[in-house]
Amino acid sequence: MRTRKAPGGHVADVLFTLALFCVFAICSMLVIVIGANAYTSSLDRMDAAFDSRTTLSYIAGKIRQNDAVDSIYLGDIAGIPALVMEQDYDGRIFTTYIYHHEGILKELMLGPDSEAGPESGQSLIPVHSLGMEQAGEGIYRFTCTDSEGLTTEMLIVPRSSS
């Protein structure tokens, strides 16, 4: 025996299916938007932290590269705090300054008869701030703050000082 559907029953099935599809599409779009926002903020934090870690790693590498007795100390260039490293090349003393100037880590190498200001340094890495201090006999503390406000700290002891 054959049963007959009530008039309009077929339309209700189509409308229910269409409504279910719309709810699914809206939920899918919300998940995509939320995921994209989470990914973007995570990427921004990683970029900021990368700059801090890279800055401190660069400084540590330069200290290790120039590690000799009495060749590394904290000083300044035109009143800006700087890590100062002196190297002897063929009897001539060259001085390298690593410092923070106008939001950028900079490096400047000067010969014995050279003079230059902090703006002359080679721009390396953008950082919000960089702190330098001598934390003890032969111990240096470097503190770097990234654009997100996260502070990273490094203590380093040159081998020549121990």
N, C-alpha and C positions, 0 to 999 in steps of 0.2 A: 504494500500500500504506500501511496505517496502522500507526504505531508506538505501542506502549503505554508509558506512563511507569511507572516503578517506584512502588510504593505509598509514600506519604510524600514524594515529590518535590515535590509542590505545597506542602506545609507548609514545606519547607526554603526555597523561594523566598520565601514570605511572611515567614518569620523573618529571612532575609537583608535583605529590603527594610525591615522594621521596625527591625532593628539599624542599618542605614545611615541611616535617618531619625533615630533617636535620637542617633547620633554627630553628624549635621548640626545637630540642635537644640541639643545641648550646646555644640558649637563656636560656634554663633551666639550663645548666651547669654554665653559667655566673652568674645567680641569686644565685645558690648554693655557688659558690666560694665567691661572694661578701658578702653573708650572713654569711658564715663561718668566713671571715676576720673581719667583724663587731662584731660578737659574741666573737671572741678571744680577740680583743682589749678591748671590754667592760669588759670581764672577768678579764683581766690583771689590768685594772683600779680599778675594784672592789676589787681585792685581795690586791693591794697596799693601797687603802683607808681603807680596813679592818684592816691592820696592824697598821696604825696610830690611828684609833678609838679604837682599842683594847689596844694599848699602853696607851693612855690617860685614858681610862676607868679603866685599871689596876692600874694606879697611883692614880686615884681618890678613888678607892676602898681601897687601902692600907692606904691612908690618913684618910679616914673615920674609918677604922678598928683601927688605932692607935691614934685616936684623943684624946689627953689629953694635959693639960696645959704644955707648954714649952717642949713638946716631939717631935715636928716636926720642922725641920729647913733645910736650904740648906747648905751643906758643901762639902767635897770632900773626895775621897778615892784615895790615891797616886796621887794627883793632878788632878783627873778626877772629874768634878762637879757631885754631887750626892744629892738626896733627902735622908735626914738622919732622922730616926725615932728611938727613944729610948723607950724601954719598961722595966718596973720593974717586974721581976718574982722572988718572994720570997726574996726580998731585993737585988737582983743582977740586974744590968742594962745590958740589951742586946741591941745592936745597929744593925739596919737593914739599909742597903744602897741600893738604887735603882739608877742605873746609866746606861749610854750608853757607851759600850766598844766594839770596833772593829765591828761596824755595828749591834750590838745586845743589846737589853735591858736586863740588868742583875740585879739580886737581891742577896745580900750577908748579912747573919746574923752572927754577931760575939758576942761572950760572953765577959765578962769583962776582961778576961786575954788572949783573942785571938787576933791574928794578921794575916792578909792575904792580898794579892794583888787583884787588880781588875779582874785578870784572874781567880780567884777562885770562882767568883759568878756563880749562877745558870743562865744559858741562858734561856731567856723567849721568846722574840719576835724579829724578824729581823726588824730593822728600819734604815733609812739612817742617820738621825740625831735627836737629842733630846736636846732642850734648856730648861733651868730652870732659873727662876729669881724671885726675890721678887718684886712684882709690887706695893706694898704698905704695910701698917701696917697689917700683918696677911693675905695678899693676895699673892698667888703664881701663876705664869704664866708658863705653860708648852707648848712648841712648838715642834711639831713632824713633820718631813718631811719624806714622804714615798719614795719608789724607783722610782716613777714616777715624783717626784719633787713637789707633792702637799703638802702644809703645812696646818696642823690643829693645832688650838690653844685652850687651856683650861685655864680658870681662876678658882681657887678654894680657898675658905676661910674655914679653919678648924673651926668647931663650938667652940672649946675651945679658939680660939683667939678673938671671938667677945663678 
